[in-house]
Amino acid sequence: MTALAEFDLDRRSPQGGLALAEAGGEGYRAAMRQLAGGVCLVTHATDGTRVGLTATSVASLTLDPPTLIVCLNRASSTYSGLAKGAVFGVSVLGADHSALADRFLKGARIAARERRDGGDWVAPASGVPLLAEAAAAFDCQLDDILESHGCAIVVGRVRAARASGKSSALVSWRGAYNPLGWTDDEISRAVGLTPVRPGVTPN
């Protein structure tokens, strides 16, 4: 059995325990802001309208079958449209997509093919708009919806996925966007190597 090392905490109650604030309100919000999360765009198309919403509450549910979950505000127009449809998409944003994240923070419409704020949109056979330059993209079939309080947990069966690996990640932490990780080119430059471009044979 591995022994657990003892450590002291800066804030303790008079009884010797950790001093915790009452759950809810600013205390809960401040604590959750310490939880870093990947920034994604959740998109769907319903009745000819294609919309997207910025979300940080995206997570893998199961590997077999490949399934993910997204938590959305039930009062948002994006959720109401997504719940009526059969498919949706998730685009994982890279470090250079903060402008897109801001634009879709409260939801926005997407043209059939549009380039704005660095976003180039494409659609697979399902018709779901996905960000072409996304660090990763998922084409999902709506599998289930679990509603609790003011939010909905949307379960998506992943029908197709791709990973780019060309961009470092964009994460939300303490209410701000932060880059995480290095691209292959950045690593090559850091160690003094020349990045290899597609179709170019190194000497």
CORTA-V547235 format. One record per helix or strand of 2 or more residues. SS is the DSSP state (@ for helix, = for strand). FROM is the first residue (numbers start at 1). TO is the last residue. Records with the same first field share a line. If there is no record, write none. Layout:
BEGIN
SS = FROM-TO, FROM-TO
END
This chain:
BEGIN
@ = 25-32, 77-84, 98-103, 184-190
= = 37-38, 40-46, 49-55, 58-62, 67-73, 87-92, 108-109, 115-116, 119-123, 129-131, 136-148, 151-163, 169-173, 176-180
END
